Amino acid sequence: MLTELEQLPPGLLERRAEELHDLLGGPTLIHLPGRRQGPLFVSVLMHGNEDVGWEAVRRLLRRYQPGGGTQPLPRAFSLFIGNTEAAKMKLRRLPGQPDYNRVWPGSELEPRTAEHAMMEQVVETMARRGVFASVDLHNNTGLNPHYACVNAIRNESLHLAVLFSRIVVYFVRPKGVQSMAMTELCPAVTLECGKVGQLHGVEHAAEFLDACLHLAQHPTHPVPPHDIDLFHTVAVVKIPPEISFGFGCRNRDLCLPGDLERLNFRELPAGTFFGSVKPGIQHPLDVRNELDHDVADRYFEVVNGDLRTRTPVMPSMLTQDEMVIRQDCLCYLMERYDRHLQDDRREPE
């Protein structure tokens, strides 16, 4: 399934995300030389409807010789273009496809697919090439600030993250994501760059990638606490398939507020209204912690037909895109993690 190239195909940078499949035919890994060895690895279009990564790469490469510029790349650059087939339809993934950002090594997704084997091949290739750093670029579907995610509390990865944003989220679930696989080889981050179509997200991502290309090495000293707001994802919130839902409605099992996205990255007190629940439904949400345990009753309760938070929480990635909610989740719940910013940065148990 994977095509591997040593140069950009003619006309590639003139193509929008939805036009890539007709040129490439599927997932493609492209290696470009640079002044420094040890490539920067960048993955785009893990989700076909999130084009910020591809747009940022187009903008970046045009500055350098591979894209028609005058200067060589400061560092070798390896680009993985993922789900071109879904991008052609402007969808996160097509029916019957796995989520491309859930099938990397360490995935818990069953059954095993050809995409699992492809991601293993990509990781093995980058390991052989001595990868310097890894960046996975995404859009949000809801209203969120730009932020970076890491999967290990290590100084090198945290420095890479704050190069993009002082807001950093540490998570260990879901498994099978690109950054979690690559963090075994090098500092690795996932970047959340705002909604699709926002030019600022493209510009921000392109400038970050350019800064990464110019790094000679990764800092190893701790990130000063005043330079970072570190959060920890403690649970994922899903709506079970049998629960009907909508926004601003009255006739569904779960009716969510039309402005629910405004709660993203806000520290909410216990008792915050999350929606209305049809009589007879005991709990409309599936909430799982890092150990995949059911913790719905810890975070939410239904009181007189109202779904309310039971404890202080901070949600992220709340979205009103019903297809994304069904394919992925309603949101994640976070807690502040600043107490782990110590000189002795051992990974949490």
ZAMILO-100700 format. One record per residue (C-alpha): x, y, z; residue in three letters. Coordinates in nm, 2 decimals. Last residue first. Example, Ala and Ser with C-alpha at 12.3 -4.5 7.8 and 13.67 -1.06 7.14 Angstrom:
BEGIN
REC	1.37	-0.11	0.71	Ser
REC	1.23	-0.45	0.78	Ala
END
This chain:
BEGIN
REC	0.39	0.53	3.65	Glu
REC	0.48	0.89	3.54	Pro
REC	0.80	0.94	3.34	Glu
REC	1.09	1.07	3.53	Arg
REC	1.16	1.44	3.50	Arg
REC	1.39	1.52	3.79	Asp
REC	1.41	1.90	3.76	Asp
REC	1.04	1.92	3.82	Gln
REC	0.74	1.99	3.60	Leu
REC	0.52	1.71	3.73	His
REC	0.33	1.96	3.96	Arg
REC	0.21	2.13	3.64	Asp
REC	-0.02	1.85	3.54	Tyr
REC	-0.36	2.03	3.53	Arg
REC	-0.65	1.80	3.46	Glu
REC	-0.81	1.69	3.14	Met
REC	-1.13	1.55	3.00	Leu
REC	-1.15	1.45	2.63	Tyr
REC	-1.44	1.52	2.39	Cys
REC	-1.74	1.39	2.20	Leu
REC	-1.55	1.09	2.05	Cys
REC	-1.41	0.93	1.74	Asp
REC	-1.62	0.81	1.45	Gln
REC	-1.96	0.90	1.61	Arg
REC	-1.84	1.24	1.74	Ile
REC	-1.67	1.30	1.41	Val
REC	-1.99	1.24	1.22	Met
REC	-2.19	1.46	1.46	Glu
REC	-1.96	1.76	1.41	Asp
REC	-2.06	1.98	1.71	Gln
REC	-1.72	1.94	1.87	Thr
REC	-1.56	1.93	2.22	Leu
REC	-1.19	1.88	2.15	Met
REC	-1.09	1.96	2.51	Ser
REC	-1.27	1.95	2.84	Pro
REC	-1.15	2.08	3.18	Met
REC	-1.31	1.92	3.48	Val
REC	-1.43	2.00	3.83	Pro
REC	-1.65	1.71	3.97	Thr
REC	-2.00	1.59	3.90	Arg
REC	-2.05	1.76	3.57	Thr
REC	-2.41	1.79	3.47	Arg
REC	-2.66	1.61	3.25	Leu
REC	-3.01	1.75	3.33	Asp
REC	-3.32	1.53	3.35	Gly
REC	-3.38	1.60	3.72	Asn
REC	-3.01	1.54	3.80	Val
REC	-2.81	1.31	3.56	Val
REC	-2.45	1.27	3.68	Glu
REC	-2.10	1.32	3.52	Phe
REC	-1.73	1.28	3.61	Tyr
REC	-1.71	1.00	3.86	Arg
REC	-2.02	0.82	3.73	Asp
REC	-1.88	0.80	3.38	Ala
REC	-1.56	0.63	3.51	Val
REC	-1.57	0.30	3.31	Asp
REC	-1.22	0.16	3.31	His
REC	-1.00	0.18	2.99	Asp
REC	-0.69	0.21	3.21	Leu
REC	-0.64	0.56	3.09	Glu
REC	-0.99	0.65	3.19	Asn
REC	-1.32	0.57	3.00	Arg
REC	-1.64	0.77	2.98	Val
REC	-1.94	0.63	2.79	Asp
REC	-2.22	0.88	2.81	Leu
REC	-2.60	0.88	2.81	Pro
REC	-2.64	0.76	3.18	His
REC	-2.97	0.63	3.34	Gln
REC	-3.20	0.69	3.04	Ile
REC	-3.56	0.66	3.16	Gly
REC	-3.65	1.02	3.09	Pro
REC	-3.46	1.17	2.80	Lys
REC	-3.14	1.36	2.90	Val
REC	-3.07	1.73	2.87	Ser
REC	-2.72	1.87	2.82	Gly
REC	-2.38	1.95	2.97	Phe
REC	-2.48	2.19	3.25	Phe
REC	-2.19	2.26	3.49	Thr
REC	-2.26	2.11	3.84	Gly
REC	-1.90	2.07	3.94	Ala
REC	-1.69	2.37	3.83	Pro
REC	-1.55	2.39	3.47	Leu
REC	-1.19	2.48	3.40	Glu
REC	-1.22	2.60	3.04	Arg
REC	-1.01	2.45	2.77	Phe
REC	-1.31	2.38	2.56	Asn
REC	-1.64	2.50	2.72	Leu
REC	-1.73	2.73	2.42	Arg
REC	-1.77	2.41	2.21	Glu
REC	-2.11	2.34	2.38	Leu
REC	-2.27	2.64	2.21	Asp
REC	-2.57	2.45	2.07	Gly
REC	-2.63	2.28	2.40	Pro
REC	-2.65	1.90	2.39	Leu
REC	-2.98	1.70	2.37	Cys
REC	-2.93	1.34	2.47	Leu
REC	-3.20	1.07	2.40	Asp
REC	-3.33	1.29	2.13	Arg
REC	-3.65	1.49	2.08	Asn
REC	-3.57	1.83	2.22	Arg
REC	-3.28	1.97	2.01	Cys
REC	-3.02	2.24	2.05	Gly
REC	-2.75	2.00	1.94	Phe
REC	-2.83	1.63	1.87	Gly
REC	-2.82	1.29	2.02	Phe
REC	-2.94	0.93	1.98	Ser
REC	-2.79	0.68	2.23	Ile
REC	-2.76	0.33	2.09	Glu
REC	-2.41	0.40	1.94	Pro
REC	-2.27	0.51	2.28	Pro
REC	-2.17	0.87	2.31	Ile
REC	-1.80	0.90	2.39	Lys
REC	-1.60	1.08	2.65	Val
REC	-1.22	1.01	2.68	Val
REC	-1.06	1.04	3.03	Ala
REC	-0.76	1.16	3.22	Val
REC	-0.58	1.38	2.96	Thr
REC	-0.30	1.56	3.14	His
REC	-0.24	1.93	3.11	Phe
REC	0.08	2.14	3.11	Leu
REC	0.07	2.52	3.08	Asp
REC	0.43	2.60	2.99	Ile
REC	0.68	2.89	3.00	Asp
REC	0.64	2.98	3.37	His
REC	0.73	2.62	3.46	Pro
REC	1.08	2.66	3.30	Pro
REC	1.13	2.37	3.05	Val
REC	1.38	2.14	3.20	Pro
REC	1.73	2.11	3.04	His
REC	1.78	1.87	2.75	Thr
REC	1.76	2.11	2.46	Pro
REC	1.72	1.92	2.13	His
REC	2.00	1.96	1.87	Gln
REC	2.08	2.16	1.55	Ala
REC	1.74	2.30	1.51	Leu
REC	1.69	2.48	1.18	His
REC	1.44	2.23	1.04	Leu
REC	1.24	2.25	1.36	Cys
REC	1.20	2.63	1.31	Ala
REC	1.07	2.58	0.96	Asp
REC	0.82	2.32	1.09	Leu
REC	0.70	2.57	1.35	Phe
REC	0.67	2.85	1.09	Glu
REC	0.46	2.62	0.86	Ala
REC	0.23	2.52	1.15	Ala
REC	0.16	2.88	1.25	His
REC	0.10	2.99	0.89	Glu
REC	-0.14	2.70	0.83	Val
REC	-0.33	2.76	1.16	Gly
REC	-0.35	3.13	1.09	His
REC	-0.50	3.06	0.75	Leu
REC	-0.81	2.90	0.91	Gln
REC	-0.97	2.67	0.66	Gly
REC	-1.00	2.37	0.89	Val
REC	-1.02	2.46	1.25	Lys
REC	-0.74	2.51	1.49	Gly
REC	-0.38	2.38	1.47	Cys
REC	-0.36	2.08	1.70	Glu
REC	0.00	1.96	1.69	Leu
REC	0.11	1.61	1.78	Thr
REC	0.46	1.59	1.91	Val
REC	0.76	1.36	1.90	Ala
REC	1.12	1.37	2.04	Pro
REC	1.29	1.07	1.90	Cys
REC	1.27	0.69	1.85	Leu
REC	1.02	0.56	2.11	Glu
REC	0.84	0.89	2.07	Thr
REC	0.76	0.78	1.72	Met
REC	0.49	0.53	1.82	Ala
REC	0.32	0.76	2.06	Met
REC	0.33	1.05	1.81	Ser
REC	0.16	0.84	1.54	Gln
REC	-0.13	0.73	1.75	Val
REC	-0.19	0.36	1.82	Gly
REC	-0.32	0.40	2.17	Lys
REC	-0.59	0.65	2.27	Pro
REC	-0.48	0.71	2.54	Arg
REC	-0.14	0.79	2.69	Val
REC	-0.19	1.17	2.70	Phe
REC	0.01	1.48	2.79	Tyr
REC	-0.14	1.81	2.67	Val
REC	0.08	2.12	2.61	Val
REC	-0.04	2.49	2.61	Ile
REC	0.27	2.71	2.58	Arg
REC	0.25	2.66	2.21	Ser
REC	0.46	2.56	1.91	Phe
REC	0.82	2.58	2.04	Leu
REC	0.65	2.47	2.36	Val
REC	0.60	2.12	2.22	Ala
REC	0.96	2.07	2.10	Leu
REC	1.08	2.18	2.45	His
REC	0.84	1.93	2.60	Leu
REC	0.97	1.65	2.38	Ser
REC	1.33	1.71	2.47	Glu
REC	1.25	1.75	2.84	Asn
REC	1.07	1.42	2.87	Arg
REC	0.72	1.37	3.00	Ile
REC	0.61	1.12	2.74	Ala
REC	0.31	1.11	2.51	Asn
REC	0.31	1.47	2.40	Val
REC	0.04	1.70	2.26	Cys
REC	0.08	2.06	2.13	Ala
REC	-0.18	2.34	2.13	Tyr
REC	-0.36	2.59	1.92	His
REC	-0.67	2.71	2.10	Pro
REC	-0.99	2.51	2.06	Asn
REC	-1.33	2.57	1.90	Leu
REC	-1.43	2.23	1.76	Gly
REC	-1.33	2.02	1.46	Thr
REC	-0.96	2.05	1.54	Asn
REC	-0.70	2.03	1.27	Asn
REC	-0.40	1.80	1.28	His
REC	-0.02	1.78	1.21	Leu
REC	0.20	1.50	1.33	Asp
REC	0.56	1.61	1.40	Val
REC	0.86	1.38	1.46	Ser
REC	1.21	1.47	1.55	Ala
REC	1.57	1.36	1.45	Phe
REC	1.50	1.03	1.26	Val
REC	1.80	0.81	1.23	Gly
REC	1.72	0.68	0.88	Arg
REC	1.69	0.32	1.00	Arg
REC	1.43	0.43	1.26	Ala
REC	1.24	0.62	1.00	Met
REC	1.21	0.31	0.78	Thr
REC	1.10	0.10	1.08	Glu
REC	0.83	0.35	1.17	Val
REC	0.70	0.37	0.82	Val
REC	0.69	-0.01	0.78	Gln
REC	0.50	-0.04	1.11	Glu
REC	0.25	0.22	0.98	Met
REC	0.20	0.00	0.67	Met
REC	0.15	-0.32	0.87	Ala
REC	-0.13	-0.15	1.08	His
REC	-0.28	-0.02	0.76	Glu
REC	-0.30	-0.37	0.62	Ala
REC	-0.54	-0.44	0.91	Thr
REC	-0.53	-0.61	1.25	Arg
REC	-0.88	-0.68	1.38	Pro
REC	-0.88	-0.50	1.62	Glu
REC	-0.75	-0.16	1.73	Leu
REC	-0.53	-0.18	2.04	Glu
REC	-0.25	0.00	1.86	Ser
REC	0.11	-0.01	2.00	Gly
REC	0.26	0.04	1.66	Pro
REC	0.05	0.28	1.45	Trp
REC	-0.32	0.19	1.38	Val
REC	-0.52	0.46	1.57	Arg
REC	-0.41	0.77	1.37	Asn
REC	-0.51	0.62	1.03	Tyr
REC	-0.86	0.56	1.17	Asp
REC	-0.96	0.22	1.01	Pro
REC	-1.13	0.22	0.67	Gln
REC	-1.46	0.04	0.61	Gly
REC	-1.65	0.36	0.56	Pro
REC	-1.40	0.63	0.46	Leu
REC	-1.20	0.83	0.70	Arg
REC	-1.20	1.19	0.83	Arg
REC	-1.38	1.29	0.52	Leu
REC	-1.30	1.55	0.25	Lys
REC	-1.39	1.30	-0.03	Met
REC	-1.04	1.32	-0.19	Lys
REC	-0.90	1.34	0.17	Ala
REC	-1.05	1.00	0.24	Ala
REC	-0.85	0.85	-0.04	Glu
REC	-0.54	1.05	0.04	Thr
REC	-0.52	0.90	0.39	Asn
REC	-0.16	0.95	0.48	Gly
REC	0.11	1.18	0.33	Ile
REC	0.43	1.09	0.51	Phe
REC	0.70	1.35	0.47	Leu
REC	1.07	1.29	0.54	Ser
REC	1.29	1.60	0.56	Phe
REC	1.67	1.62	0.58	Ala
REC	1.79	1.94	0.75	Arg
REC	1.85	2.30	0.65	Pro
REC	1.67	2.23	0.31	Leu
REC	1.87	2.37	0.03	Pro
REC	1.82	2.74	-0.06	Gln
REC	1.70	2.88	-0.40	Thr
REC	1.33	2.79	-0.39	Gly
REC	1.14	2.57	-0.64	Gly
REC	0.98	2.33	-0.40	Gly
REC	1.27	2.09	-0.35	Pro
REC	1.51	2.39	-0.35	Gln
REC	1.35	2.56	-0.04	Tyr
REC	1.09	2.82	0.03	Arg
REC	0.82	2.63	-0.16	Arg
REC	0.88	2.35	0.08	Leu
REC	0.72	2.54	0.37	Leu
REC	0.40	2.66	0.21	Arg
REC	0.32	2.32	0.07	Arg
REC	0.41	2.16	0.41	Val
REC	0.17	2.40	0.59	Ala
REC	-0.11	2.32	0.34	Glu
REC	-0.05	1.95	0.39	Trp
REC	-0.06	1.98	0.76	Gly
REC	-0.36	2.20	0.78	Val
REC	-0.57	1.96	0.56	Asp
REC	-0.78	1.79	0.82	Glu
REC	-1.07	1.62	0.63	Asn
REC	-0.86	1.31	0.54	Gly
REC	-0.75	1.23	0.89	His
REC	-0.39	1.11	0.90	Met
REC	-0.37	1.38	0.64	Leu
REC	-0.01	1.49	0.73	Val
REC	0.29	1.33	0.89	Ser
REC	0.62	1.50	0.93	Val
REC	0.96	1.34	1.00	Phe
REC	1.26	1.58	1.05	Leu
REC	1.55	1.38	0.91	Pro
REC	1.88	1.29	1.07	Gly
REC	2.14	1.44	0.84	Gln
REC	2.20	1.81	0.83	Arg
REC	2.23	2.01	0.50	Arg
REC	1.91	1.85	0.36	Gly
REC	1.79	1.56	0.15	Pro
REC	1.42	1.48	0.08	Leu
REC	1.25	1.16	0.16	His
REC	0.88	1.11	0.06	Ile
REC	0.65	0.85	0.22	Leu
REC	0.32	0.80	0.03	Thr
REC	-0.02	0.67	0.12	Pro
REC	-0.25	0.63	-0.19	Gly
REC	-0.27	0.68	-0.56	Gly
REC	-0.02	0.96	-0.56	Leu
REC	-0.15	1.19	-0.84	Leu
REC	-0.53	1.11	-0.82	Asp
REC	-0.50	1.08	-0.45	His
REC	-0.35	1.42	-0.40	Leu
REC	-0.64	1.63	-0.54	Glu
REC	-0.85	1.65	-0.22	Glu
REC	-0.54	1.78	-0.04	Ala
REC	-0.48	2.06	-0.28	Arg
REC	-0.23	2.01	-0.56	Arg
REC	0.03	2.26	-0.68	Glu
REC	0.29	2.12	-0.44	Leu
REC	0.27	1.78	-0.62	Leu
REC	0.33	1.92	-0.97	Gly
REC	0.62	1.70	-1.05	Pro
REC	0.66	1.42	-0.79	Pro
REC	0.87	1.53	-0.49	Leu
REC	1.20	1.33	-0.45	Gln
REC	1.33	1.01	-0.29	Glu
REC	1.00	0.82	-0.31	Leu
REC	0.82	0.55	-0.11	Glu
REC	0.48	0.43	-0.20	Thr
REC	0.29	0.24	0.07	Leu
REC	0.00	0.00	0.00	Met
END
